[in-house]
Amino acid sequence: MNVRVASRVVHWALLVFALLTVVSGLGITEYQTVTELTFGLLNKANANRLHLWTWIPFLALLVAHVLLAARPGWFRRRR
Amino acid sequence: MKPHSIRESLLSVAFALMVIVVGGAVGHPDMAEAAPENGTDLPAVEVREYEGLDLSSINDFRENSIHGPQFVDVSQYTLAVTGLVENEQSYSYDDVVNSHDTYRKVVTLSCVEGWDVTLLWEGVLVKDLLNEAGVRPEATTVIFKAEDGYTTTLPVEYIMDGDILLAYRMNGVTLPPERGFPFQLVAESKWGYKWIKWVTEIELSNNPNIQGYWEYYGYSQSGDLDKPYFD
């Protein structure tokens, strides 16, 4: 896959997972407010499940994002 | 602006700040009030070390109750023991505190949110209350109910075989309303959602599948600390 396309996918996916991680974290610690704002959809238990699941892809995407953003020359040389 | 006038301005600002700080300190009751003339009871100070163990503070909790802190009127309060018992009981706060043996132990509360606190808990044994009521043989489950509608369940054996406290003091201080006054269950070796606060009723049941508030949303029925908190 083209490195530029891969970078774009990784960056956008990271944004999505960063938001999911933050929102689910708030859904745990500030669950009274978040549960009300989401009409009960993101209650504490759902937020907790989501948070347990998002942190692995979030970390993987963060590493990929940093590599792709910080080392463009590294990928360019190997094309 | 000339350099000396800048310096003067800065000095003026610093002086003004000093006046505000000193004035505020003098005006602050904690810092400036004279000692009472005839002796006055001061608020209890929490214990932070017990038998060589460092304790957390009673302020180290996160407020995560379902409807916020409950302010229970102790003059109206009753603790009921109901359900599958020989004699249903109803205790006032003083009945529980003054007519039963007191026990204390250091126990750590671990919350599913990721924080924990280690405190000195002091209270009565739940099994002492259940023994007074007389648990019927078919009872398998203890349902704890709270002032705010929160509920949780535990097996009868867990309560009767262990020294499970119904605490009314933490770190030597009477439970504040935010921490569960008048009573909080010290469900040691269980996740924090089993540590029900503001307990008003203990009901005995023969249905082991009854779910408490968070158990209904998928948290583990057993709540065992050495297992995942989702079933």
Interface residues (C-beta under 8 A of the other chain):
Chain A: I28 T29 Y31 Q32 N43 K44 A45 N46 N48 R49 L52
Chain B: R62 N64 I66 G68 V112 E113 W214 Y217 G218 Y219 Y229 F230
